[in-house]
Amino acid sequence: MAEKEKLRIDKYLWAIRAFKTRTLASDACKSGRVKLGGNNIKPSHEVKIGEIYQVSKGIERKVIKVTGLLENRVDAKTAVYFYEDITPVEQTMAFKSMFQAPLLKRDRGTGRPTKKDRREIDDLKDDFFTTEDKTEDKE
């Protein structure tokens, strides 16, 4: 793999497959979803080996440590050698558990939820979001 001394963060995030396109990676940098030491960075920021970036993609948040510079996009198996995912285990587990939680769907044709049903749904939503807020406060 071609290693280079200077590399833009948007190109690096695209090359390690953090984003599908370089434009998405650039937009994420511009909107403050990519941080270095808690500070927003521009898409033109030069990546250095050993730097740690916080990347937010939707509701998913990852902490990535640069272990090598990668100029061109490669397959996922190779890309893993150029970064280290140091996201806290609790955060990763919380994200995965969100997809395993039961969906709040009603069967078609059951009609509007009753007042009791609405209260149960609200309680369930409140429980879910308050536990998520507590994990964010620990960061």
DSSP file (Angstrom, degrees, kcal/mol; ACC not computed):
  #  RESIDUE AA STRUCTURE BP1 BP2  ACC     N-H-->O    O-->H-N    N-H-->O    O-->H-N    TCO  KAPPA ALPHA  PHI   PSI    X-CA   Y-CA   Z-CA
    1    1 A M              0   0    0      0, 0.0     2,-0.6     0, 0.0    73,-0.0   0.000 360.0 360.0 360.0 139.1    0.0    0.0    0.0
    2    2 A A        -     0   0    0     70,-0.0    69,-1.0     1,-0.0     2,-0.4  -0.595 360.0-160.4 -76.3 117.8    1.3    3.4   -0.9
    3    3 A E        -     0   0    0     -2,-0.6     2,-0.3    67,-0.1    67,-0.1  -0.818   8.2-167.3 -99.5 142.6    2.1    5.4    2.2
    4    4 A K        -     0   0    0     -2,-0.4    65,-0.1     1,-0.1     3,-0.1  -0.902  25.7-136.3-128.8 152.3    2.3    9.1    1.9
    5    5 A E  S    S+     0   0    0     -2,-0.3     2,-0.5     1,-0.2    -1,-0.1   0.888  93.3  40.8 -77.7 -38.9    3.7   11.8    4.2
    6    6 A K        +     0   0    0     40,-0.1     2,-0.3    42,-0.0    -1,-0.2  -0.935  67.7 161.4-115.1 131.8    0.8   14.3    3.8
    7    7 A L        -     0   0    0     -2,-0.5    40,-3.1    40,-0.3     2,-0.1  -0.978  34.6-122.7-151.1 133.8   -2.8   13.2    3.6
    8    8 A R  B  >  -A   46   0A   0     -2,-0.3     4,-2.1    38,-0.2    38,-0.2  -0.447  21.8-126.8 -74.9 148.7   -6.1   15.1    4.1
    9    9 A I  H  > S+     0   0    0     36,-1.8     4,-2.7    34,-0.4     5,-0.2   0.873 108.6  54.0 -65.0 -38.2   -8.5   13.8    6.8
   10   10 A D  H  > S+     0   0    0     33,-1.5     4,-1.6     1,-0.2    -1,-0.2   0.905 111.4  45.2 -64.8 -39.0  -11.4   13.6    4.3
   11   11 A K  H  > S+     0   0    0     32,-0.3     4,-2.4     2,-0.2    -1,-0.2   0.882 113.2  51.1 -69.9 -37.8   -9.4   11.4    2.0
   12   12 A Y  H  X S+     0   0    0     -4,-2.1     4,-2.3     2,-0.2    -2,-0.2   0.933 109.4  48.9 -64.8 -46.5   -8.1    9.2    4.9
   13   13 A L  H  <>S+     0   0    0     -4,-2.7     5,-2.6     1,-0.2     6,-1.0   0.860 113.7  47.7 -63.2 -35.0  -11.6    8.6    6.3
   14   14 A W  H ><5S+     0   0    0     -4,-1.6     3,-1.1    -5,-0.2    -1,-0.2   0.907 110.8  51.7 -68.9 -42.1  -12.8    7.7    2.8
   15   15 A A  H 3<5S+     0   0    0     -4,-2.4    59,-1.1     1,-0.3    -2,-0.2   0.848 109.6  48.0 -66.5 -35.5   -9.8    5.4    2.2
   16   16 A I  T 3<5S-     0   0    0     -4,-2.3    -1,-0.3    -5,-0.1    -2,-0.2   0.382 117.5-114.2 -87.9   6.6  -10.4    3.4    5.5
   17   17 A R  T < 5S+     0   0    0     -3,-1.1    -3,-0.2     2,-0.2    -2,-0.1   0.777  76.8 132.2  69.7  30.8  -14.0    3.1    4.6
   18   18 A A  S   <S+     0   0    0     -5,-2.6     2,-0.3    -6,-0.2    -4,-0.2   0.788  80.6  25.8 -75.5 -28.5  -15.4    5.2    7.5
   19   19 A F  S    S-     0   0    0     -6,-1.0    -2,-0.2     1,-0.1    -1,-0.2  -0.967  76.7-131.3-133.3 150.2  -17.6    7.0    4.8
   20   20 A K  S    S+     0   0    0     -2,-0.3     2,-0.3    -3,-0.1    -1,-0.1   0.861  91.1  24.3 -69.8 -36.4  -18.8    5.7    1.4
   21   21 A T  S  > S-     0   0    0      1,-0.1     4,-1.7    -4,-0.0     5,-0.1  -0.896  73.4-124.1-129.0 159.1  -17.7    8.8   -0.5
   22   22 A R  H  > S+     0   0    0     -2,-0.3     4,-2.6     1,-0.2     5,-0.2   0.835 112.8  59.3 -68.8 -31.2  -15.1   11.4   -0.1
   23   23 A T  H  > S+     0   0    0      2,-0.2     4,-2.7     1,-0.2    -1,-0.2   0.909 104.6  49.2 -62.8 -42.4  -17.8   14.1   -0.3
   24   24 A L  H  > S+     0   0    0      2,-0.2     4,-2.2     1,-0.2    -1,-0.2   0.896 111.7  49.5 -63.3 -39.8  -19.6   12.5    2.7
   25   25 A A  H  X S+     0   0    0     -4,-1.7     4,-1.8     2,-0.2    -2,-0.2   0.909 112.3  47.8 -64.9 -41.8  -16.3   12.5    4.6
   26   26 A S  H  X S+     0   0    0     -4,-2.6     4,-2.4     2,-0.2    -2,-0.2   0.913 111.3  50.1 -65.0 -43.7  -15.7   16.2    3.7
   27   27 A D  H  X S+     0   0    0     -4,-2.7     4,-2.1     1,-0.2    -1,-0.2   0.874 107.7  54.5 -62.4 -37.8  -19.3   17.2    4.7
   28   28 A A  H  <>S+     0   0    0     -4,-2.2     5,-2.7     2,-0.2     6,-0.6   0.896 109.7  47.2 -63.7 -39.7  -18.8   15.4    8.1
   29   29 A C  H ><5S+     0   0    0     -4,-1.8     3,-1.2     4,-0.2     5,-0.2   0.924 111.9  49.9 -65.8 -44.2  -15.7   17.4    8.7
   30   30 A K  H 3<5S+     0   0    0     -4,-2.4    -2,-0.2     1,-0.3    -1,-0.2   0.843 110.7  49.7 -64.4 -34.0  -17.4   20.7    7.8
   31   31 A S  T 3<5S-     0   0    0     -4,-2.1    -1,-0.3    -5,-0.2    -2,-0.2   0.379 118.6-106.9 -91.2   5.9  -20.4   20.0   10.0
   32   32 A G  T < 5S+     0   0    0     -3,-1.2    -3,-0.2     9,-0.3    -2,-0.1   0.694  83.6 123.1  84.6  18.7  -18.3   19.2   13.1
   33   33 A R      < +     0   0    0     -5,-2.7    23,-2.9    -6,-0.2     2,-0.5   0.466  65.7  63.8 -92.2  -1.2  -18.8   15.4   13.2
   34   34 A V  E    S+B   55   0B   0     -6,-0.6     7,-1.4    -5,-0.2     2,-0.3  -0.990  71.0 179.1-121.8 124.0  -15.1   14.7   13.0
   35   35 A K  E     -BC  54  40B   0     19,-2.4    19,-2.4    -2,-0.5     2,-0.5  -0.918  24.0-158.3-129.1 150.3  -13.0   16.0   16.0
   36   36 A L  E >  S-BC  53  39B   0      3,-2.6     3,-1.5    -2,-0.3    17,-0.2  -0.970  88.4 -16.2-125.3 112.3   -9.4   15.9   17.1
   37   37 A G  T 3  S-     0   0    0     15,-0.7     3,-0.1    -2,-0.5    -1,-0.1   0.823 128.9 -54.2  62.5  31.7   -9.0   16.4   20.8
   38   38 A G  T 3  S+     0   0    0      1,-0.3     2,-0.4    16,-0.0    -1,-0.3   0.370 116.2 112.3  85.3  -5.2  -12.5   17.7   21.1
   39   39 A N  E <  S-C   36   0B   0     -3,-1.5    -3,-2.6     1,-0.0    -1,-0.3  -0.817  71.3-114.2-104.0 141.1  -12.0   20.4   18.5
   40   40 A N  E     -C   35   0B   0     -2,-0.4     2,-0.3    -5,-0.2    -5,-0.2  -0.397  34.0-154.8 -66.4 147.0  -13.7   20.4   15.1
   41   41 A I        -     0   0    0     -7,-1.4    -9,-0.3   -12,-0.2    -7,-0.2  -0.900  12.0-118.1-125.6 157.1  -11.3   20.0   12.1
   42   42 A K    >   -     0   0    0     -2,-0.3     3,-1.8     1,-0.1   -33,-0.3  -0.504  30.2-111.3 -86.9 158.8  -11.5   21.0    8.5
   43   43 A P  T 3  S+     0   0    0      0, 0.0   -33,-1.5     0, 0.0   -34,-0.4   0.749 117.2  59.7 -60.8 -22.5  -11.5   18.5    5.6
   44   44 A S  T 3  S+     0   0    0    -36,-0.2   -37,-0.1   -35,-0.1   -18,-0.0   0.417  74.6 129.5 -87.9   2.6   -8.0   19.8    4.7
   45   45 A H    <   -     0   0    0     -3,-1.8   -36,-1.8     1,-0.1     2,-0.4  -0.329  62.8-120.6 -58.7 134.6   -6.5   18.8    8.0
   46   46 A E  B     -A    8   0A   0    -38,-0.2     2,-0.3   -37,-0.1   -38,-0.2  -0.670  23.3-132.9 -83.1 128.8   -3.3   16.8    7.6
   47   47 A V        -     0   0    0    -40,-3.1     2,-0.4    -2,-0.4   -40,-0.3  -0.587  21.6-167.8 -81.4 138.3   -3.4   13.3    9.2
   48   48 A K    >   -     0   0    0     -2,-0.3     3,-1.8   -42,-0.1    18,-0.2  -0.967  31.0-100.1-126.2 145.7   -0.5   12.2   11.3
   49   49 A I  T 3  S+     0   0    0     -2,-0.4    18,-0.2     1,-0.2     3,-0.1  -0.408 108.3  27.9 -64.0 133.8    0.2    8.7   12.6
   50   50 A G  T 3  S+     0   0    0     16,-2.3    -1,-0.2     1,-0.4    17,-0.1   0.215  86.5 131.8  99.4 -13.2   -0.8    8.4   16.3
   51   51 A E    <   -     0   0    0     -3,-1.8    15,-2.4    14,-0.1     2,-0.5  -0.408  48.6-140.9 -72.5 150.2   -3.6   11.0   16.2
   52   52 A I  E     - D   0  65B   0     13,-0.2   -15,-0.7    -3,-0.1     2,-0.4  -0.960  18.1-170.0-117.8 124.4   -7.0   10.1   17.7
   53   53 A Y  E     -BD  36  64B   0     11,-3.1    11,-3.0    -2,-0.5     2,-0.6  -0.880  18.3-143.2-115.5 143.9  -10.2   11.2   16.0
   54   54 A Q  E     -BD  35  63B   0    -19,-2.4   -19,-2.4    -2,-0.4     2,-0.5  -0.940  23.4-169.1-102.9 120.2  -13.8   11.1   17.2
   55   55 A V  E     -BD  34  62B   0      7,-3.1     7,-3.0    -2,-0.6     2,-0.5  -0.950   6.9-164.3-116.9 121.9  -16.0   10.3   14.2
   56   56 A S  E     + D   0  61B   0    -23,-2.9     2,-0.4    -2,-0.5     5,-0.2  -0.914  10.2 175.4-106.1 127.6  -19.8   10.7   14.5
   57   57 A K  E >   - D   0  60B   0      3,-3.2     3,-1.7    -2,-0.5     2,-0.4  -0.879  66.0 -51.6-133.8  99.4  -21.9    9.0   11.7
   58   58 A G  T 3  S-     0   0    0     -2,-0.4     0, 0.0     1,-0.3     0, 0.0  -0.592 121.0 -23.9  69.1-126.5  -25.6    9.3   12.4
   59   59 A I  T 3  S+     0   0    0     -2,-0.4     2,-0.4    -3,-0.1    -1,-0.3   0.516 120.6  97.4 -93.3  -6.2  -26.1    8.0   15.9
   60   60 A E  E <   -D   57   0B   0     -3,-1.7    -3,-3.2    35,-0.0     2,-0.4  -0.670  54.6-168.0 -86.1 134.8  -22.9    5.9   15.8
   61   61 A R  E     -D   56   0B   0     -2,-0.4     2,-0.3    -5,-0.2    -5,-0.2  -0.990   6.4-176.8-124.3 128.6  -19.8    7.4   17.4
   62   62 A K  E     -D   55   0B   0     -7,-3.0    -7,-3.1    -2,-0.4     2,-0.5  -0.921  20.3-146.9-124.0 150.0  -16.4    5.9   16.9
   63   63 A V  E     -D   54   0B   0     -2,-0.3    23,-2.4    -9,-0.2     2,-0.4  -0.978  24.6-170.2-114.5 120.4  -12.9    6.7   18.2
   64   64 A I  E     -DE  53  85B   0    -11,-3.0   -11,-3.1    -2,-0.5     2,-0.5  -0.931  13.5-158.9-120.3 132.2  -10.2    6.0   15.7
   65   65 A K  E     -DE  52  84B   0     19,-2.8    19,-2.6    -2,-0.4     2,-0.5  -0.935  24.5-126.0-107.9 130.8   -6.4    6.0   16.1
   66   66 A V  E     + E   0  83B   0    -15,-2.4   -16,-2.3    -2,-0.5    17,-0.2  -0.622  35.3 165.8 -78.5 123.1   -4.3    6.4   13.0
   67   67 A T        +     0   0    0     15,-1.5     2,-0.3    -2,-0.5    16,-0.2   0.539  68.1   2.6-111.4 -13.5   -1.8    3.6   12.6
   68   68 A G  S    S-     0   0    0     14,-1.5     2,-0.4   -20,-0.1    -1,-0.4  -0.968  72.9-108.6-166.5 156.0   -0.8    4.2    9.0
   69   69 A L        -     0   0    0     -2,-0.3     2,-0.5    -3,-0.1    14,-0.1  -0.772  28.8-171.7 -96.4 136.2   -1.5    6.5    6.1
   70   70 A L        -     0   0    0     -2,-0.4   -55,-0.2     1,-0.1   -67,-0.1  -0.974  10.8-178.3-132.3 116.3   -3.6    5.3    3.2
   71   71 A E        +     0   0    0    -69,-1.0     2,-0.3    -2,-0.5    -1,-0.1   0.892  68.4  44.8 -84.1 -41.8   -4.0    7.3    0.1
   72   72 A N  S    S-     0   0    0    -70,-0.2     2,-0.2   -57,-0.1    -1,-0.0  -0.758  91.0-101.0-108.7 152.3   -6.3    5.1   -2.0
   73   73 A R        +     0   0    0     -2,-0.3     2,-0.2   -57,-0.0   -58,-0.1  -0.479  45.8 178.2 -70.0 133.9   -9.4    3.2   -1.0
   74   74 A V        -     0   0    0    -59,-1.1    -4,-0.0    -2,-0.2    -1,-0.0  -0.734  37.0 -68.5-127.7 177.1   -8.8   -0.5   -0.5
   75   75 A D    >>  -     0   0    0     -2,-0.2     4,-2.3     1,-0.1     3,-0.5  -0.244  49.9-107.9 -67.4 160.8  -10.9   -3.4    0.6
   76   76 A A  H 3> S+     0   0    0      1,-0.2     4,-1.3     2,-0.2    -1,-0.1   0.835 116.3  57.2 -61.5 -36.2  -12.2   -3.5    4.2
   77   77 A K  H 34 S+     0   0    0      1,-0.2     4,-0.3     2,-0.2    -1,-0.2   0.878 113.1  40.1 -64.8 -36.8   -9.8   -6.3    5.2
   78   78 A T  H X4 S+     0   0    0     -3,-0.5     3,-1.5     1,-0.2     4,-0.2   0.859 107.7  62.0 -78.1 -36.8   -6.8   -4.3    4.2
   79   79 A A  H >< S+     0   0    0     -4,-2.3     3,-1.9     1,-0.3     4,-0.3   0.793  89.4  70.9 -61.3 -29.2   -8.1   -1.0    5.5
   80   80 A V  G >< S+     0   0    0     -4,-1.3     3,-0.9     1,-0.3    -1,-0.3   0.769  89.0  63.2 -60.3 -26.5   -8.2   -2.4    9.1
   81   81 A Y  G <  S+     0   0    0     -3,-1.5    -1,-0.3    -4,-0.3    -2,-0.2   0.594  97.4  57.4 -75.2  -9.8   -4.4   -2.3    9.2
   82   82 A F  G <  S+     0   0    0     -3,-1.9   -15,-1.5    -4,-0.2   -14,-1.5   0.408 111.9  29.0-105.0   1.0   -4.3    1.5    8.8
   83   83 A Y  E <   -E   66   0B   0     -3,-0.9     2,-0.5    -4,-0.3   -17,-0.2  -0.983  64.0-139.3-152.2 161.4   -6.4    2.4   11.9
   84   84 A E  E     -E   65   0B   0    -19,-2.6   -19,-2.8    -2,-0.3     2,-0.9  -0.991  17.0-139.1-125.4 125.0   -7.3    1.1   15.3
   85   85 A D  E     +E   64   0B   0     -2,-0.5   -21,-0.2   -21,-0.2    -2,-0.0  -0.738  27.8 169.9 -85.0 108.4  -10.9    1.4   16.6
   86   86 A I        +     0   0    0    -23,-2.4   -22,-0.2    -2,-0.9    -1,-0.1  -0.048  19.2 147.7-110.6  30.5  -10.5    2.4   20.3
   87   87 A T        -     0   0    0    -24,-0.4     5,-0.1     1,-0.1   -25,-0.1  -0.447  60.3 -98.3 -63.3 134.8  -14.2    3.1   20.9
   88   88 A P     >  -     0   0    0      0, 0.0     4,-1.9     0, 0.0     3,-0.3  -0.267  27.3-126.5 -56.1 141.4  -15.1    2.3   24.5
   89   89 A V  H  > S+     0   0    0      1,-0.2     4,-2.8     2,-0.2     5,-0.2   0.865 107.8  56.8 -60.0 -38.8  -16.7   -1.1   24.8
   90   90 A E  H  > S+     0   0    0      1,-0.2     4,-2.3     2,-0.2    -1,-0.2   0.902 107.5  48.5 -61.4 -40.2  -19.8    0.3   26.7
   91   91 A Q  H  > S+     0   0    0     -3,-0.3     4,-1.9     2,-0.2    -1,-0.2   0.898 112.2  48.2 -67.5 -40.5  -20.5    2.7   23.8
   92   92 A T  H  X S+     0   0    0     -4,-1.9     4,-2.3     2,-0.2    -2,-0.2   0.912 112.6  48.4 -65.6 -42.8  -20.2    0.0   21.2
   93   93 A M  H  X S+     0   0    0     -4,-2.8     4,-2.5     1,-0.2    -2,-0.2   0.892 109.7  52.5 -65.9 -39.3  -22.5   -2.4   23.2
   94   94 A A  H  X S+     0   0    0     -4,-2.3     4,-1.1    -5,-0.2    -1,-0.2   0.897 110.2  48.6 -63.3 -40.1  -25.1    0.4   23.6
   95   95 A F  H  X S+     0   0    0     -4,-1.9     4,-0.7     1,-0.2     3,-0.4   0.922 113.5  46.0 -66.2 -43.9  -25.1    1.1   19.9
   96   96 A K  H >X S+     0   0    0     -4,-2.3     3,-0.8     1,-0.2     4,-0.7   0.870 108.2  56.7 -67.5 -35.7  -25.5   -2.6   19.1
   97   97 A S  H 3X S+     0   0    0     -4,-2.5     4,-1.1     1,-0.2     3,-0.3   0.764  94.5  67.8 -69.0 -23.6  -28.2   -3.1   21.7
   98   98 A M  H 3< S+     0   0    0     -4,-1.1    -1,-0.2    -3,-0.4    -2,-0.2   0.856 102.0  46.5 -62.4 -33.4  -30.3   -0.4   20.1
   99   99 A F  H << S+     0   0    0     -3,-0.8    -1,-0.2    -4,-0.7    -2,-0.2   0.669 111.3  51.3 -83.4 -16.7  -30.8   -2.6   17.0
  100  100 A Q  H  < S+     0   0    0     -4,-0.7    -1,-0.2    -3,-0.3    -2,-0.2   0.576  87.4 103.5 -93.4 -10.9  -31.6   -5.6   19.2
  101  101 A A  S  < S-     0   0    0     -4,-1.1     2,-0.1    -3,-0.2    -3,-0.0  -0.387  87.6 -94.2 -68.8 148.1  -34.3   -3.8   21.2
  102  102 A P        -     0   0    0      0, 0.0     2,-0.2     0, 0.0    -1,-0.1  -0.393  42.4-117.7 -65.0 139.2  -37.9   -4.5   20.2
  103  103 A L        -     0   0    0      1,-0.1     2,-1.7    -4,-0.1    -4,-0.0  -0.507  16.5-123.2 -77.5 145.5  -39.3   -2.1   17.7
  104  104 A L        +     0   0    0     -2,-0.2     2,-0.4     2,-0.0    -1,-0.1  -0.593  59.4 141.8 -89.2  76.5  -42.2    0.0   18.8
  105  105 A K        -     0   0    0     -2,-1.7     2,-0.4     3,-0.0    -2,-0.0  -0.910  40.7-145.3-119.0 146.0  -44.6   -1.1   16.0
  106  106 A R        -     0   0    0     -2,-0.4     2,-0.1     1,-0.0     3,-0.1  -0.845  29.9-104.4-106.0 146.9  -48.3   -1.7   16.1
  107  107 A D    >   -     0   0    0     -2,-0.4     3,-1.6     1,-0.1     4,-0.2  -0.419  44.7 -99.3 -67.4 143.3  -49.9   -4.4   14.0
  108  108 A R  T 3  S+     0   0    0      1,-0.2    -1,-0.1     2,-0.1    -3,-0.0  -0.406 106.4  23.0 -65.1 134.4  -51.8   -3.0   11.1
  109  109 A G  T 3  S+     0   0    0     -2,-0.1    -1,-0.2    -3,-0.1     3,-0.1   0.450  85.6 110.8  91.7   0.5  -55.6   -2.8   11.7
  110  110 A T  S <  S-     0   0    0     -3,-1.6    -2,-0.1     1,-0.2     2,-0.1   0.590  72.8-139.0 -84.4  -8.5  -55.4   -2.6   15.5
  111  111 A G        -     0   0    0     -4,-0.2    -1,-0.2    -5,-0.1     3,-0.1  -0.276  43.3 -20.0  86.3-172.8  -56.5    1.0   15.5
  112  112 A R  S    S-     0   0    0      1,-0.1     2,-0.2    -3,-0.1     0, 0.0  -0.368  75.0-101.9 -69.4 148.9  -55.3    4.0   17.5
  113  113 A P        -     0   0    0      0, 0.0    -1,-0.1     0, 0.0    -2,-0.0  -0.483  37.9-122.5 -69.5 142.9  -53.5    3.3   20.7
  114  114 A T     >  -     0   0    0     -2,-0.2     4,-2.7     1,-0.1     5,-0.2  -0.224  30.6 -97.7 -74.8 173.7  -55.6    3.8   23.8
  115  115 A K  H  > S+     0   0    0      1,-0.2     4,-2.0     2,-0.2     5,-0.1   0.896 127.9  50.0 -60.5 -39.8  -54.7    6.2   26.5
  116  116 A K  H  > S+     0   0    0      2,-0.2     4,-2.1     1,-0.2    -1,-0.2   0.917 110.2  50.1 -64.9 -43.7  -53.1    3.3   28.5
  117  117 A D  H  > S+     0   0    0      1,-0.2     4,-2.4     2,-0.2    -2,-0.2   0.916 109.6  51.3 -60.6 -43.5  -51.2    2.2   25.5
  118  118 A R  H  X S+     0   0    0     -4,-2.7     4,-2.6     1,-0.2    -1,-0.2   0.900 109.2  50.2 -62.0 -41.4  -49.8    5.7   24.8
  119  119 A R  H  X S+     0   0    0     -4,-2.0     4,-2.4     2,-0.2    -1,-0.2   0.901 110.4  49.7 -64.7 -40.2  -48.7    6.0   28.4
  120  120 A E  H  X S+     0   0    0     -4,-2.1     4,-2.2     2,-0.2    -2,-0.2   0.904 111.6  48.7 -64.7 -40.7  -46.9    2.6   28.2
  121  121 A I  H  X S+     0   0    0     -4,-2.4     4,-2.5     2,-0.2    -2,-0.2   0.922 111.6  49.5 -64.5 -44.0  -45.2    3.7   25.0
  122  122 A D  H  X S+     0   0    0     -4,-2.6     4,-2.6     1,-0.2    -2,-0.2   0.903 110.8  49.8 -62.1 -41.8  -44.1    7.0   26.5
  123  123 A D  H  X S+     0   0    0     -4,-2.4     4,-2.4     2,-0.2    -1,-0.2   0.910 110.9  49.7 -63.1 -42.0  -42.7    5.2   29.6
  124  124 A L  H  X S+     0   0    0     -4,-2.2     4,-2.0     2,-0.2    -2,-0.2   0.913 112.5  46.9 -63.7 -43.6  -40.7    2.8   27.4
  125  125 A K  H  X S+     0   0    0     -4,-2.5     4,-2.5     2,-0.2     5,-0.2   0.912 111.5  51.3 -64.9 -42.3  -39.3    5.6   25.3
  126  126 A D  H  X S+     0   0    0     -4,-2.6     4,-2.2     1,-0.2     5,-0.2   0.911 109.6  50.0 -61.8 -42.7  -38.4    7.6   28.5
  127  127 A D  H  X S+     0   0    0     -4,-2.4     4,-1.6     1,-0.2    -1,-0.2   0.908 112.2  48.1 -61.8 -42.1  -36.6    4.6   30.0
  128  128 A F  H  X S+     0   0    0     -4,-2.0     4,-1.4     1,-0.2    -2,-0.2   0.936 115.2  42.5 -65.7 -47.2  -34.6    4.1   26.8
  129  129 A F  H  X S+     0   0    0     -4,-2.5     4,-1.9     1,-0.2    -1,-0.2   0.804 110.8  54.6 -75.8 -28.3  -33.5    7.7   26.3
  130  130 A T  H  X S+     0   0    0     -4,-2.2     4,-1.5    -5,-0.2    -1,-0.2   0.878 108.5  48.8 -72.9 -35.1  -32.6    8.4   29.9
  131  131 A T  H  X S+     0   0    0     -4,-1.6     4,-1.2    -5,-0.2    -2,-0.2   0.857 111.5  50.8 -69.7 -33.0  -30.3    5.4   30.1
  132  132 A E  H  X S+     0   0    0     -4,-1.4     4,-1.4     1,-0.2    -2,-0.2   0.889 107.8  52.5 -69.5 -38.8  -28.7    6.6   26.8
  133  133 A D  H  X S+     0   0    0     -4,-1.9     4,-1.6     1,-0.2    -1,-0.2   0.853 104.6  56.6 -64.6 -34.8  -28.2   10.1   28.3
  134  134 A K  H  X S+     0   0    0     -4,-1.5     4,-0.9     1,-0.2    -1,-0.2   0.869 105.1  51.1 -65.8 -36.5  -26.5    8.7   31.3
  135  135 A T  H  < S+     0   0    0     -4,-1.2     4,-0.4     1,-0.2    -1,-0.2   0.834 108.3  52.5 -70.6 -30.8  -23.8    6.9   29.2
  136  136 A E  H >< S+     0   0    0     -4,-1.4     3,-0.9     1,-0.2    -1,-0.2   0.839 103.2  58.2 -71.3 -32.4  -23.1   10.2   27.3
  137  137 A D  H 3< S+     0   0    0     -4,-1.6    -1,-0.2     1,-0.2    -2,-0.2   0.788  97.4  61.7 -67.4 -27.4  -22.6   12.0   30.6
  138  138 A K  T 3<        0   0    0     -4,-0.9    -1,-0.2     1,-0.2    -2,-0.2   0.711 360.0 360.0 -72.3 -20.1  -19.8    9.6   31.5
  139  139 A E    <         0   0    0     -3,-0.9    -1,-0.2    -4,-0.4    -2,-0.1   0.491 360.0 360.0 -67.9 360.0  -17.7   10.6   28.5
